[in-house]
Amino acid sequence: MKPLKRYQYERYAVLCNLAYPRVFKQTRYGFDPNGQRIIKNQFGKTMIRVLWSQDSNEVVVVIKGSHSITDWLITFAMWTRSCKKSLNLDYRIHAGFYYLLHQESQPSRNEDKLGSSVYERLETTLEPLIKQGKRIAITGHSSGGAIGCVFADYLESKYPKSIKRIVTFGQPRSAIGSFARTIGSRIRLIAFVAIWILSLSCRHYH
Protein backbone atom coordinates (compact mmCIF):
# COMPACT_ATOMS: atom_id res chain seq x y z
CA MET A 1 0.00 0.00 0.00
CA LYS A 2 1.39 3.42 -1.00
CA PRO A 3 1.15 5.84 1.95
CA LEU A 4 -0.42 9.25 1.60
CA LYS A 5 1.84 12.26 1.26
CA ARG A 6 1.87 14.88 4.00
CA TYR A 7 0.20 17.46 1.75
CA GLN A 8 -2.65 15.01 1.14
CA TYR A 9 -3.29 14.64 4.87
CA GLU A 10 -3.14 18.41 5.24
CA ARG A 11 -5.66 18.93 2.44
CA TYR A 12 -8.20 16.66 4.11
CA ALA A 13 -7.49 18.30 7.48
CA VAL A 14 -8.14 21.76 6.00
CA LEU A 15 -11.40 20.58 4.44
CA CYS A 16 -12.50 19.06 7.76
CA ASN A 17 -11.80 22.34 9.55
CA LEU A 18 -13.57 24.46 6.93
CA ALA A 19 -16.65 22.23 7.03
CA TYR A 20 -17.73 23.78 10.34
CA PRO A 21 -18.41 27.42 9.28
CA ARG A 22 -21.90 28.09 7.96
CA VAL A 23 -20.58 29.33 4.60
CA PHE A 24 -18.00 27.36 2.61
CA LYS A 25 -16.86 28.62 -0.81
CA GLN A 26 -15.73 25.41 -2.48
CA THR A 27 -14.33 27.11 -5.60
CA ARG A 28 -11.43 28.46 -3.51
CA TYR A 29 -10.27 24.87 -3.07
CA GLY A 30 -10.53 23.62 -6.64
CA PHE A 31 -14.12 22.39 -6.67
CA ASP A 32 -16.69 23.40 -9.29
CA PRO A 33 -19.16 26.27 -8.69
CA ASN A 34 -21.95 23.68 -8.63
CA GLY A 35 -19.73 21.02 -7.07
CA GLN A 36 -21.12 21.07 -3.55
CA ARG A 37 -24.11 19.37 -1.97
CA ILE A 38 -25.06 19.76 1.67
CA ILE A 39 -26.56 16.99 3.78
CA LYS A 40 -28.40 18.37 6.80
CA ASN A 41 -29.26 16.75 10.10
CA GLN A 42 -32.72 16.56 11.68
CA PHE A 43 -32.45 20.17 12.91
CA GLY A 44 -31.59 21.55 9.47
CA LYS A 45 -27.92 22.11 10.34
CA THR A 46 -25.14 21.24 7.92
CA MET A 47 -23.70 17.83 8.79
CA ILE A 48 -21.97 16.67 5.60
CA ARG A 49 -20.53 18.42 2.55
CA VAL A 50 -20.06 16.56 -0.74
CA LEU A 51 -17.46 18.25 -2.96
CA TRP A 52 -16.32 17.54 -6.52
CA SER A 53 -15.12 18.94 -9.83
CA GLN A 54 -15.47 17.66 -13.37
CA ASP A 55 -11.67 17.71 -13.80
CA SER A 56 -11.09 15.17 -11.02
CA ASN A 57 -12.33 11.64 -10.51
CA GLU A 58 -12.36 12.17 -6.73
CA VAL A 59 -15.45 13.20 -4.79
CA VAL A 60 -14.69 14.32 -1.24
CA VAL A 61 -17.25 13.67 1.49
CA VAL A 62 -16.52 15.80 4.57
CA ILE A 63 -18.39 14.83 7.74
CA LYS A 64 -18.50 17.10 10.78
CA GLY A 65 -17.76 15.83 14.23
CA SER A 66 -19.79 16.61 17.34
CA HIS A 67 -20.54 20.34 17.34
CA SER A 68 -23.56 20.82 19.59
CA ILE A 69 -24.77 19.75 23.01
CA THR A 70 -27.14 17.26 21.37
CA ASP A 71 -24.26 15.70 19.43
CA TRP A 72 -22.19 15.33 22.56
CA LEU A 73 -25.07 13.75 24.49
CA ILE A 74 -25.59 11.25 21.66
CA THR A 75 -22.01 10.02 22.05
CA PHE A 76 -22.92 8.81 25.56
CA ALA A 77 -25.25 6.17 24.07
CA MET A 78 -22.81 3.40 24.90
CA TRP A 79 -24.91 0.41 23.82
CA THR A 80 -24.82 -0.97 20.27
CA ARG A 81 -27.24 -1.37 17.36
CA SER A 82 -27.22 -3.92 14.56
CA CYS A 83 -26.63 -2.64 11.02
CA LYS A 84 -27.99 -5.77 9.36
CA LYS A 85 -31.53 -4.61 8.60
CA SER A 86 -30.85 -1.08 7.32
CA LEU A 87 -27.31 -1.22 5.94
CA ASN A 88 -26.94 -4.97 5.36
CA LEU A 89 -23.70 -5.00 7.35
CA ASP A 90 -22.97 -7.94 9.64
CA TYR A 91 -21.88 -6.10 12.76
CA ARG A 92 -23.11 -3.81 15.50
CA ILE A 93 -22.08 -0.16 15.92
CA HIS A 94 -22.17 2.45 18.66
CA ALA A 95 -25.83 3.41 19.18
CA GLY A 96 -25.05 7.12 19.01
CA PHE A 97 -23.34 6.76 15.63
CA TYR A 98 -26.22 4.60 14.44
CA TYR A 99 -28.60 7.40 15.38
CA LEU A 100 -26.54 10.03 13.56
CA LEU A 101 -26.64 8.00 10.34
CA HIS A 102 -30.33 7.12 10.60
CA GLN A 103 -31.77 10.46 11.78
CA GLU A 104 -34.01 12.24 9.30
CA SER A 105 -32.15 14.64 7.03
CA GLN A 106 -33.91 17.94 6.40
CA PRO A 107 -34.07 18.91 2.68
CA SER A 108 -31.45 21.37 1.44
CA ARG A 109 -32.62 21.57 -2.19
CA ASN A 110 -36.04 21.77 -3.86
CA GLU A 111 -35.71 18.25 -5.28
CA ASP A 112 -34.92 16.70 -1.89
CA LYS A 113 -37.72 14.57 -0.51
CA LEU A 114 -38.96 14.57 3.06
CA GLY A 115 -38.41 11.49 5.16
CA SER A 116 -34.93 10.46 3.96
CA SER A 117 -32.31 9.57 6.55
CA VAL A 118 -28.83 11.06 6.51
CA TYR A 119 -27.24 7.97 4.96
CA GLU A 120 -30.03 7.67 2.37
CA ARG A 121 -29.69 11.30 1.27
CA LEU A 122 -25.92 10.96 1.11
CA GLU A 123 -26.19 7.81 -1.01
CA THR A 124 -28.71 9.52 -3.32
CA THR A 125 -26.22 12.37 -3.80
CA LEU A 126 -23.26 10.08 -4.49
CA GLU A 127 -24.90 7.48 -6.73
CA PRO A 128 -24.96 9.57 -9.95
CA LEU A 129 -21.36 10.65 -9.34
CA ILE A 130 -20.27 7.02 -8.91
CA LYS A 131 -22.05 6.15 -12.15
CA GLN A 132 -19.97 8.87 -13.85
CA GLY A 133 -16.86 6.92 -12.85
CA LYS A 134 -15.87 9.03 -9.87
CA ARG A 135 -14.52 7.49 -6.68
CA ILE A 136 -15.30 8.61 -3.16
CA ALA A 137 -12.87 9.88 -0.52
CA ILE A 138 -14.42 10.17 2.93
CA THR A 139 -12.90 12.34 5.64
CA GLY A 140 -14.19 13.40 9.01
CA HIS A 141 -13.25 14.54 12.48
CA SER A 142 -14.19 12.76 15.70
CA SER A 143 -17.68 11.21 15.39
CA GLY A 144 -17.70 12.32 11.74
CA GLY A 145 -14.79 9.98 11.09
CA ALA A 146 -16.52 7.16 12.97
CA ILE A 147 -19.76 7.31 10.97
CA GLY A 148 -17.72 7.94 7.82
CA CYS A 149 -16.05 4.54 8.19
CA VAL A 150 -19.40 2.79 8.59
CA PHE A 151 -20.92 4.61 5.62
CA ALA A 152 -17.84 3.87 3.50
CA ASP A 153 -18.18 0.17 4.25
CA TYR A 154 -21.86 0.30 3.33
CA LEU A 155 -21.14 2.15 0.08
CA GLU A 156 -18.29 -0.19 -0.91
CA SER A 157 -20.43 -3.26 -0.26
CA LYS A 158 -23.18 -1.87 -2.51
CA TYR A 159 -20.98 -0.19 -5.17
CA PRO A 160 -17.71 -2.16 -5.31
CA LYS A 161 -14.52 -0.13 -5.85
CA SER A 162 -16.39 3.14 -5.28
CA ILE A 163 -14.30 4.09 -2.23
CA LYS A 164 -10.92 5.65 -2.98
CA ARG A 165 -9.81 6.24 0.60
CA ILE A 166 -10.89 7.12 4.13
CA VAL A 167 -8.96 9.70 6.17
CA THR A 168 -10.19 10.39 9.69
CA PHE A 169 -8.93 12.72 12.41
CA GLY A 170 -9.25 11.95 16.11
CA GLN A 171 -11.82 9.25 15.42
CA PRO A 172 -13.27 7.13 18.24
CA ARG A 173 -13.98 3.45 17.66
CA SER A 174 -17.02 2.94 15.41
CA ALA A 175 -18.11 -0.58 16.23
CA ILE A 176 -17.39 -3.89 17.87
CA GLY A 177 -16.94 -7.45 16.67
CA SER A 178 -15.93 -8.03 13.06
CA PHE A 179 -16.06 -4.38 11.98
CA ALA A 180 -12.30 -3.82 11.59
CA ARG A 181 -11.79 -7.12 9.78
CA THR A 182 -14.77 -6.55 7.47
CA ILE A 183 -13.96 -2.99 6.46
CA GLY A 184 -10.28 -3.83 6.06
CA SER A 185 -11.10 -6.62 3.63
CA ARG A 186 -13.17 -4.29 1.42
CA ILE A 187 -11.28 -0.99 1.52
CA ARG A 188 -7.55 -0.89 0.88
CA LEU A 189 -6.60 2.57 2.11
CA ILE A 190 -7.78 3.77 5.50
CA ALA A 191 -5.77 6.38 7.39
CA PHE A 192 -6.58 7.07 11.02
CA VAL A 193 -4.83 10.27 12.08
CA ALA A 194 -4.43 11.11 15.76
CA ILE A 195 -4.13 14.88 16.20
CA TRP A 196 -1.99 16.26 18.98
CA ILE A 197 -1.44 19.93 19.86
CA LEU A 198 2.00 20.23 18.26
CA SER A 199 2.37 17.15 16.12
CA LEU A 200 0.62 14.75 13.80
CA SER A 201 0.80 11.01 14.36
CA CYS A 202 -0.38 8.81 11.50
CA ARG A 203 -1.18 5.12 11.29
CA HIS A 204 -2.18 3.16 8.19
CA TYR A 205 -4.47 0.14 8.02
CA HIS A 206 -5.18 -1.96 4.94
Secondary structure in CASP SS format (residue, H / E / C, confidence):
PFRMAT SS
TARGET T0000
AUTHOR 0000-0000-0000
METHOD secondary structure of the structure
MODEL  1
M C 1.00
K C 1.00
P C 1.00
L C 1.00
K C 1.00
R H 1.00
Y H 1.00
Q H 1.00
Y H 1.00
E H 1.00
R H 1.00
Y H 1.00
A H 1.00
V H 1.00
L H 1.00
C H 1.00
N H 1.00
L H 1.00
A C 1.00
Y C 1.00
P C 1.00
R C 1.00
V C 1.00
F C 1.00
K C 1.00
Q H 1.00
T H 1.00
R H 1.00
Y H 1.00
G C 1.00
F C 1.00
D C 1.00
P C 1.00
N C 1.00
G C 1.00
Q E 1.00
R E 1.00
I E 1.00
I E 1.00
K E 1.00
N C 1.00
Q C 1.00
F C 1.00
G C 1.00
K C 1.00
T E 1.00
M E 1.00
I E 1.00
R E 1.00
V E 1.00
L E 1.00
W C 1.00
S C 1.00
Q C 1.00
D C 1.00
S C 1.00
N C 1.00
E E 1.00
V E 1.00
V E 1.00
V E 1.00
V E 1.00
I E 1.00
K C 1.00
G C 1.00
S C 1.00
H C 1.00
S C 1.00
I H 1.00
T H 1.00
D H 1.00
W H 1.00
L H 1.00
I H 1.00
T C 1.00
F C 1.00
A C 1.00
M C 1.00
W C 1.00
T E 1.00
R E 1.00
S E 1.00
C C 1.00
K H 1.00
K H 1.00
S H 1.00
L H 1.00
N C 1.00
L C 1.00
D C 1.00
Y C 1.00
R E 1.00
I E 1.00
H E 1.00
A H 1.00
G H 1.00
F H 1.00
Y H 1.00
Y H 1.00
L H 1.00
L H 1.00
H H 1.00
Q C 1.00
E E 1.00
S C 1.00
Q C 1.00
P C 1.00
S C 1.00
R C 1.00
N C 1.00
E C 1.00
D C 1.00
K C 1.00
L C 1.00
G C 1.00
S C 1.00
S E 1.00
V H 1.00
Y H 1.00
E H 1.00
R H 1.00
L H 1.00
E H 1.00
T H 1.00
T H 1.00
L H 1.00
E H 1.00
P H 1.00
L H 1.00
I H 1.00
K H 1.00
Q C 1.00
G C 1.00
K C 1.00
R E 1.00
I E 1.00
A E 1.00
I E 1.00
T E 1.00
G E 1.00
H E 1.00
S C 1.00
S H 1.00
G H 1.00
G H 1.00
A H 1.00
I H 1.00
G H 1.00
C H 1.00
V H 1.00
F H 1.00
A H 1.00
D H 1.00
Y H 1.00
L H 1.00
E H 1.00
S H 1.00
K H 1.00
Y C 1.00
P C 1.00
K C 1.00
S C 1.00
I E 1.00
K E 1.00
R E 1.00
I E 1.00
V E 1.00
T E 1.00
F E 1.00
G C 1.00
Q C 1.00
P C 1.00
R C 1.00
S C 1.00
A E 1.00
I C 1.00
G C 1.00
S C 1.00
F H 1.00
A H 1.00
R H 1.00
T H 1.00
I H 1.00
G H 1.00
S H 1.00
R H 1.00
I C 1.00
R C 1.00
L C 1.00
I E 1.00
A E 1.00
F E 1.00
V E 1.00
A E 1.00
I E 1.00
W C 1.00
I C 1.00
L C 1.00
S C 1.00
L E 1.00
S E 1.00
C E 1.00
R E 1.00
H E 1.00
Y E 1.00
H C 1.00
END
